[in-house]
Amino acid sequence: HSLGFRIIRENYARLSLQEDIRLIGSERFNLKDTLLEDAAQLAGQARASGAAAKEYRDHGCREGPTPEVHAVCERYREILQACNAIDHDDQIVLACDLLESDASILASWKSKAQHLLIDEYQDINAAQFRLIKLLTNGQENGLFVVGDDDQSIYGFRGGSPEYVRRFKDHFGQSAMVEVMDYYRRCPQRIQEGAFDVVRRFDASRLEKPNPRYAKQGDTRIVLHDVPSQEVEASIIGRIAATAIRSLPPKGVLVLVPRIAFAEPIKRALRQRGLRYDCRADTRHTGLPFFQLLSEWIASEQDNLALRECIQRIIDSGGVGVPTKRARSQQRIAERERVLSEVSVLWTCIIQERISLNEALFRGAQRSETLRAITEVLTAFREAHARTAGDFLKEVADKCRLWSGVEALLKEIGMWIEEGTNRGGFAAETVRIMTIQSAKGLEEDVVCVVGFDDGVFPRAGATDAALIEESRLCYVSITRASGELHLFHARTRDAAITFLQPDRAQGYRLLRRSPFLDAISEANVETRYVQSQTGNRRQSRCTASTVRK
């Protein structure tokens, strides 16, 4: 992506952009979705049509979009161009457009890429493959890629193991393919346990024959079969304390299906006085909205910041527009109608090169809803000019950022925790992150949570999704350079599993993940923890160790 951005930045004028190109990153929560929905309405379609265009772009703009998707993408590009902006996907797609449209630009960049090294080749999508083909056409002998089809886990953005598996088809039968058969990170039985999973679920994978291991011996995967998520958290706390306080200290990595699974684990670590780094997704919270508003107030020509502010005001219900949760056809149609009044403002911006701020205040003269939005924005600006307290109160009241004081305090507590418990990546800090974000990492001690049927793999997963999740399981297992602990909890809070509770108490009874059944007996040691009884004298669960 950085290479694509360099190509674009050196040729910005050919794309009708200014030199100070703005890149829309992941910190702009839902901005891309909002702009694609606006583009759908400009193309004469329902806002929901923006989702199909988003999927098309996320997957690398594969060939053959429908006319509807093509129209949305064209309007979306016009909106971004009017804001002198590109998004993450454009860094590749627009770079390819430039290389294909101008032979001199292509020749210049091919001369710089006579030898092209690509790591993590299994993660590329259609747009990245298109860029690679353009840069290597006629000089394929200079291409060197490293990839592993067992680690292809980004299908949601167009990644596919087929790019590794069909390398000779794409670059010629004379291409040399070497199998790296030496495994340095994982102890032998842990690596073989990872192979067990993908071998069971992914019949199309490339077999890795005769693997050799730097770490041989009998270090097995430890499976903890526990009665609850609280017991699970307590065991993880004990494992982490032992590892960190050993001499020399060992690093600890905890992988969870979703960040919500980390809450009891964080409590257990705090009780033991252990520092942790668990990065929550704070983009959707209330406090960042004040920063967003301040950005717009500081620069009223910032179209993108203003569009996010408008959407937040609309979604808060503060101007009487039905929310996204509306279910009746009448209210859905009303929301669509009001948002179309916002979307059409982009026409003035694209054609007349005025700001969204100016277009909005023009539109307020003929639209009651747009007038209400401008009144709210004006009130925010005036409060900002008075005192910080006035500004905070005005925004919180009109946009209903929190349901009450408790919700506000909970968010403040989360931000404080984000600042105080982040200890960097020192050995004495437990890292907690999602399974999906652990690619490329390794640690002395790894704990993986959520080996429950319906959690990992997810309930209702398609055949293709199940195969990819088995590869995700492979990736999570192979993060361990020393110890690996897998956890299956027989009961969990249904609110974090997204599964219907089996009991009135809100807990879900869970079976073990089928991924665990795939691991051979030689590679796993099971530690079954009995359920706690009501006997007060029994303060601890009892555990038994068995081979699988």
C-alpha positions in Angstrom: 0.0 0.0 0.0 2.8 2.4 0.7 4.3 1.6 -2.7 1.0 2.4 -4.3 0.7 5.6 -2.4 4.2 6.6 -3.7 3.1 6.0 -7.3 -0.1 8.1 -6.7 1.7 10.9 -5.0 4.3 11.3 -7.8 1.4 11.5 -10.4 -1.4 13.1 -8.4 -2.3 15.6 -11.2 -3.2 12.8 -13.6 -5.9 11.7 -11.1 -7.2 15.2 -10.7 -5.9 15.4 -7.2 -3.9 18.1 -5.3 -0.5 17.4 -3.8 -1.7 17.2 -0.2 -3.7 14.0 -0.7 -5.7 12.9 2.3 -5.8 9.2 3.1 -8.9 7.9 4.9 -7.6 5.4 7.4 -9.3 3.0 9.8 -9.5 5.6 12.5 -12.4 7.3 10.6 -15.0 5.0 12.0 -17.7 4.1 9.4 -16.8 7.1 7.2 -16.2 4.8 4.2 -19.5 3.1 4.7 -21.3 6.4 5.0 -19.7 7.8 1.8 -20.5 4.6 -0.1 -24.1 4.8 1.0 -24.2 8.5 -0.1 -22.7 7.3 -3.5 -25.4 4.7 -3.8 -28.1 7.3 -3.4 -26.4 9.6 -6.0 -26.4 6.6 -8.3 -30.2 6.3 -7.9 -30.1 3.3 -5.6 -31.0 2.5 -1.9 -28.3 3.3 0.7 -28.0 -0.5 1.4 -26.5 -0.9 -2.1 -23.3 0.7 -0.7 -22.6 -2.6 1.1 -22.1 -4.5 -2.2 -19.8 -1.8 -3.5 -17.8 -2.0 -0.3 -17.4 -5.7 -0.6 -16.2 -5.3 -4.2 -13.6 -2.8 -3.2 -12.5 -4.7 -0.1 -11.8 -7.7 -2.3 -9.6 -5.7 -4.6 -12.0 -4.7 -7.3 -12.2 -8.0 -9.0 -13.2 -8.1 -12.7 -16.8 -7.9 -13.7 -18.7 -5.7 -11.2 -22.4 -5.4 -11.9 -23.6 -2.1 -13.5 -25.1 -1.1 -10.1 -21.8 -1.7 -8.2 -19.9 0.1 -10.9 -22.2 3.1 -10.7 -21.8 3.4 -6.9 -18.0 3.1 -7.2 -17.9 5.9 -9.8 -19.9 8.2 -7.6 -17.8 7.3 -4.6 -14.6 8.2 -6.4 -16.1 11.5 -7.4 -16.9 12.3 -3.8 -13.4 11.4 -2.6 -11.8 13.3 -5.5 -13.8 16.5 -4.5 -12.3 16.1 -1.0 -8.8 15.5 -2.4 -8.9 12.1 -0.7 -8.3 8.4 -1.4 -9.0 5.4 0.8 -7.0 2.4 1.8 -8.0 0.3 -1.3 -7.4 3.2 -3.7 -3.7 3.1 -2.9 -3.5 -0.1 -5.0 -6.3 0.4 -7.4 -5.4 3.9 -8.5 -1.7 3.0 -8.7 -2.7 0.2 -11.1 -4.8 2.6 -13.2 -1.8 5.0 -13.5 0.5 2.2 -14.6 -1.9 0.9 -17.2 -2.8 4.3 -18.6 0.8 5.6 -19.1 3.6 3.5 -20.5 6.3 5.9 -19.3 5.1 5.6 -15.6 5.0 1.8 -16.0 8.4 1.7 -17.5 9.8 3.9 -14.7 8.5 1.7 -11.9 9.4 -1.6 -13.6 13.0 -0.4 -13.8 12.8 0.1 -10.0 11.3 -3.3 -9.5 13.6 -5.5 -11.5 14.0 -7.6 -8.4 10.8 -7.7 -6.4 10.5 -9.4 -3.0 7.0 -10.0 -1.6 6.5 -11.5 1.8 3.1 -12.9 3.1 2.2 -13.6 -0.5 -0.9 -15.7 0.6 -2.5 -12.4 1.9 -2.7 -10.6 -1.4 -6.0 -9.8 -3.1 -7.0 -9.2 -6.8 -5.8 -5.6 -6.8 -2.5 -6.5 -5.3 -2.0 -9.3 -7.8 -2.8 -6.9 -10.6 -0.1 -4.6 -9.4 2.5 -7.4 -9.1 1.7 -8.6 -12.6 2.1 -5.1 -14.0 5.5 -4.6 -12.3 6.9 -8.1 -13.3 5.6 -8.5 -16.8 8.5 -9.5 -19.0 10.9 -9.7 -16.0 9.3 -12.5 -14.0 12.8 -14.0 -13.2 13.3 -11.1 -10.7 10.2 -12.0 -8.7 10.7 -13.7 -5.3 7.7 -14.4 -3.1 7.4 -16.1 0.3 4.0 -17.5 1.3 2.2 -20.3 3.1 -1.3 -21.3 2.1 -1.9 -22.6 5.6 -1.7 -19.0 6.8 -4.2 -17.5 4.4 -6.7 -15.9 6.7 -7.9 -12.7 5.0 -10.7 -13.9 2.8 -12.9 -11.0 4.1 -10.7 -8.7 2.1 -10.1 -10.9 -0.9 -7.0 -12.9 0.3 -6.9 -16.4 -1.1 -4.5 -19.4 -0.7 -4.9 -19.9 -4.5 -2.3 -17.2 -5.1 0.3 -19.5 -3.5 -1.1 -22.8 -4.9 -1.3 -21.5 -8.5 2.0 -19.6 -8.6 3.3 -21.6 -11.5 0.1 -21.1 -13.4 0.4 -17.4 -13.0 4.1 -16.9 -13.6 5.1 -19.9 -15.8 6.0 -23.5 -15.3 9.7 -22.7 -15.3 9.1 -20.8 -12.0 11.0 -22.5 -9.1 9.0 -23.4 -6.0 10.9 -24.4 -2.9 9.3 -25.9 0.2 10.7 -24.6 3.4 10.7 -27.7 5.6 12.5 -26.4 8.6 10.4 -25.1 11.5 12.4 -23.1 14.1 9.7 -21.4 16.2 7.3 -24.0 17.6 8.2 -27.2 19.6 7.6 -30.2 17.3 4.4 -31.4 18.9 2.8 -28.0 18.9 3.6 -27.5 15.2 2.3 -31.0 14.4 -0.9 -30.2 16.3 -1.4 -27.1 14.0 -0.9 -29.4 11.0 -3.5 -31.8 12.3 -6.2 -29.0 12.2 -5.6 -27.8 8.7 -5.0 -31.3 7.4 -8.5 -32.3 8.7 -10.4 -29.2 7.4 -8.6 -28.0 4.3 -8.4 -30.7 1.7 -6.9 -28.4 -0.9 -3.9 -27.3 1.1 -0.3 -27.9 -0.1 1.2 -30.8 1.9 4.4 -30.0 3.7 6.4 -33.3 3.5 9.1 -34.4 5.8 9.2 -31.4 8.2 12.3 -30.9 10.3 12.2 -29.1 13.7 14.6 -27.0 15.7 12.8 -27.8 18.9 12.2 -31.5 19.3 11.0 -33.3 22.5 7.7 -33.9 24.2 6.4 -30.3 24.8 2.7 -30.9 24.1 -0.3 -28.5 23.6 -2.1 -28.1 26.9 -5.9 -28.1 26.6 -7.7 -26.7 29.6 -11.3 -28.0 29.7 -12.8 -25.7 32.4 -16.3 -25.1 33.8 -16.6 -21.4 33.2 -14.9 -18.3 31.8 -14.1 -17.1 35.4 -12.1 -20.3 36.1 -10.5 -19.9 32.7 -9.4 -16.4 33.6 -8.0 -17.5 36.9 -5.9 -20.2 35.3 -4.6 -17.7 32.7 -3.7 -15.3 35.5 -1.7 -18.1 37.2 0.1 -19.1 34.0 1.0 -15.5 33.3 2.3 -14.8 36.8 4.5 -17.9 36.7 5.9 -17.0 33.3 6.5 -13.3 34.0 8.1 -13.9 37.4 10.4 -16.7 36.3 14.1 -16.1 35.7 14.5 -14.9 33.1 11.0 -13.6 32.6 8.9 -15.1 29.7 6.6 -13.2 27.5 2.9 -14.0 27.5 0.4 -13.5 24.7 -3.3 -14.1 25.2 -5.5 -14.5 22.1 -9.3 -14.1 22.2 -12.0 -14.4 19.6 -13.3 -10.9 20.4 -12.1 -8.2 22.8 -15.2 -8.8 25.0 -13.7 -12.2 25.9 -10.9 -10.3 27.6 -12.8 -8.7 30.5 -12.6 -11.5 33.0 -9.0 -12.1 32.0 -8.1 -8.5 32.7 -9.7 -8.7 36.1 -7.7 -11.8 36.9 -4.4 -10.1 35.8 -5.2 -7.0 37.9 -5.8 -9.1 41.0 -2.3 -10.6 40.6 -0.8 -7.2 40.0 0.2 -7.9 36.4 0.3 -5.3 33.7 -1.4 -5.9 30.4 -1.8 -4.3 27.0 -5.3 -4.8 25.6 -6.2 -2.3 22.9 -9.9 -1.7 22.8 -11.7 -0.4 19.7 -12.5 3.2 20.9 -13.6 4.6 17.5 -17.4 4.1 18.2 -17.3 5.7 21.7 -18.6 9.1 22.7 -15.5 11.0 23.7 -13.8 10.9 20.2 -16.8 12.8 18.8 -15.7 15.9 20.7 -12.3 15.7 18.9 -14.1 15.2 15.5 -16.3 18.3 16.2 -13.2 20.3 17.2 -11.5 19.3 13.9 -14.5 20.7 11.9 -14.8 23.9 14.0 -11.1 24.5 13.5 -11.5 24.0 9.7 -15.0 24.3 8.4 -13.8 23.4 4.9 -13.1 19.9 6.2 -15.8 18.0 4.3 -15.0 14.6 5.7 -15.1 15.7 9.3 -18.3 17.5 8.7 -19.9 14.5 7.0 -19.1 12.3 10.0 -20.5 15.0 12.4 -23.7 15.1 10.4 -24.1 11.4 10.5 -23.5 11.3 14.2 -26.2 14.0 14.7 -28.7 12.1 12.6 -28.0 8.7 14.2 -28.4 10.2 17.7 -32.0 10.9 17.0 -31.5 14.5 18.0 -33.1 16.0 14.8 -36.0 13.5 14.6 -34.6 11.2 11.9 -35.5 7.5 12.4 -32.4 5.5 13.6 -30.8 2.5 11.9 -32.8 0.3 14.2 -36.1 1.4 12.6 -38.1 -1.6 11.5 -41.4 -0.3 10.0 -41.3 0.4 6.2 -42.6 3.9 6.8 -39.8 4.8 9.1 -37.1 3.2 7.0 -38.4 5.1 4.0 -38.4 8.3 6.0 -34.7 7.8 7.0 -33.8 7.0 3.4 -35.5 10.2 2.2 -33.8 12.4 4.8 -30.4 11.0 4.1 -30.9 11.5 0.4 -31.1 15.2 1.2 -27.6 15.0 2.7 -26.3 12.8 -0.2 -27.4 15.2 -2.9 -25.3 17.9 -1.3 -22.3 16.1 -2.8 -23.5 17.1 -6.3 -23.0 20.8 -5.5 -19.6 20.0 -4.1 -18.5 17.9 -7.1 -19.8 20.3 -9.7 -19.2 23.7 -8.1 -16.2 22.8 -5.9 -17.7 24.4 -2.8 -17.4 23.0 0.7 -19.9 20.7 2.3 -20.4 23.3 4.9 -21.5 25.8 2.3 -23.7 23.3 0.6 -25.4 22.3 3.9 -26.3 25.9 4.8 -27.6 26.4 1.3 -29.7 23.3 1.6 -31.1 24.4 5.0 -33.1 27.1 3.2 -35.3 24.4 1.6 -35.1 21.4 3.9 -36.4 21.4 7.5 -34.1 18.5 8.5 -31.0 20.2 7.0 -32.0 23.4 8.9 -32.3 21.4 12.1 -28.8 20.0 11.5 -27.3 23.5 10.9 -28.9 24.7 14.1 -27.3 21.9 16.1 -23.9 22.6 14.5 -24.2 26.3 15.1 -25.0 25.7 18.8 -21.9 23.4 19.0 -19.7 26.1 17.5 -21.1 28.8 19.8 -20.7 26.6 22.9 -17.1 25.8 21.8 -16.4 29.5 21.7 -17.6 30.0 25.3 -16.2 27.4 27.7 -15.2 23.7 27.6 -18.0 22.9 30.0 -20.6 24.5 27.8 -19.3 22.6 24.8 -19.3 19.3 26.5 -22.8 19.8 27.9 -24.2 21.0 24.6 -22.8 18.1 22.6 -23.7 15.4 25.2 -27.3 16.7 25.4 -28.0 17.1 21.8 -26.3 13.9 20.5 -27.2 11.7 23.4 -23.8 10.2 23.6 -24.5 8.3 26.8 -27.6 6.8 28.2 -26.7 8.2 31.7 -24.0 9.0 34.1 -23.0 5.3 34.6 -22.4 4.9 30.8 -20.3 8.0 30.8 -18.2 6.8 33.8 -17.8 3.4 32.2 -16.3 5.0 29.1 -14.1 7.3 31.1 -12.9 4.2 33.0 -12.2 2.4 29.7 -10.0 5.3 28.5 -8.2 5.5 31.8 -7.5 1.8 31.6 -6.3 2.2 28.0 -3.7 4.7 29.3 -2.6 3.2 32.6 -2.5 -0.5 31.8 -0.6 -0.2 28.5 2.9 -1.3 29.4 4.3 -1.4 25.9 5.6 -4.8 24.7 8.1 -5.4 27.6 8.4 -9.0 28.8 6.6 -8.2 32.0 3.5 -7.1 30.2 0.8 -9.6 29.1 -0.4 -8.8 25.6 -4.1 -9.5 24.9 -5.4 -9.3 21.4 -7.8 -10.9 19.0 -6.9 -14.1 17.2 -7.3 -12.3 13.9 -4.6 -9.7 14.8 -1.9 -12.0 15.9 -0.4 -12.8 12.5 3.3 -12.4 12.5 3.8 -12.5 16.3 5.5 -15.0 18.5 5.8 -15.4 22.2 7.3 -17.7 24.9 3.9 -18.6 26.4 0.6 -18.4 24.4 -2.9 -18.8 25.7 -5.8 -19.1 23.2 -9.3 -18.6 24.4 -12.6 -19.7 22.9 -12.2 -23.3 21.6 -15.9 -23.8 21.9 -18.3 -25.0 19.2 -20.1 -22.0 17.9 -17.4 -19.6 19.0 -14.3 -20.9 17.2 -15.4 -21.9 14.7 -18.3 -19.5 14.6 -21.9 -20.8 14.5 -23.3 -21.1 11.1 -20.0 -20.8 9.2 -20.2 -21.7 5.6 -17.9 -24.5 4.3 -15.4 -21.8 2.9 -15.5 -19.9 6.2 -14.9 -23.1 8.2 -11.8 -23.9 6.1 -10.4 -20.4 6.6 -11.1 -20.5 10.4 -9.1 -23.8 10.5 -6.2 -21.8 9.0 -6.8 -19.1 11.6 -6.5 -21.8 14.2 -3.2 -22.9 12.6 -2.0 -19.3 12.8 -3.0 -18.9 16.5 -1.3 -22.2 17.5 1.9 -21.4 15.8 2.5 -18.2 17.7 3.9 -20.2 20.5 7.7 -20.6 20.8 7.6 -22.4 24.1 4.3 -23.2 25.8 0.8 -23.3 24.2 -2.4 -23.4 26.3 -5.8 -23.8 24.6 -9.0 -23.1 26.6 -12.5 -24.6 26.3 -15.0 -23.2 28.8 -18.2 -25.2 29.2 -20.2 -22.1 30.1 -19.8 -18.5 29.0 -21.8 -15.3 29.2 -24.1 -15.5 26.2 -23.7 -11.8 25.6 -20.0 -12.2 24.5 -20.6 -15.4 22.5 -23.4 -13.9 20.4 -25.2 -17.2 21.0 -28.7 -17.7 22.6 -28.4 -18.6 26.4 -29.5 -22.0 27.5 -30.3 -20.7 30.9 -32.3 -17.8 32.4 -29.0 -16.6 34.0 -27.7 -15.6 30.6 -25.0 -18.3 30.3 -24.5 -20.5 27.3 -23.6 -24.2 27.7 -20.9 -25.1 25.1 -19.4 -28.1 23.6 -15.7 -28.2 22.7 -14.6 -27.0 19.4 -14.3 -29.5 16.5 -10.8 -28.1 16.0 -9.7 -29.7 19.2 -11.0 -33.1 18.0 -8.7 -32.8 15.0 -5.5 -32.7 17.1 -4.0 -36.2 17.5 -3.5 -37.8 20.9 0.2 -37.6 20.6 0.2 -33.8 20.5 -2.1 -32.8 23.3 -2.5 -33.1 27.0 -5.9 -32.4 28.5 -6.4 -30.9 31.9 -10.1 -31.3 32.9 -11.2 -29.0 35.7 -14.3 -30.2 37.6 -17.2 -27.8 38.3 -17.3 -26.0 41.6 -19.8 -27.4 44.1 -21.9 -25.4 46.5 -19.8 -26.6 49.4 -18.2 -23.6 51.0 -15.3 -25.6 52.1 -14.4 -26.4 48.5 -12.8 -23.1 47.6 -11.1 -24.4 44.5 -12.0 -26.4 41.5 -10.4 -29.8 41.2 -8.3 -30.7 38.2 -7.3 -33.9 36.6 -4.7 -34.4 33.8 -5.4 -36.9 31.1 -4.1 -37.6 27.7 -6.6 -36.9 25.0 
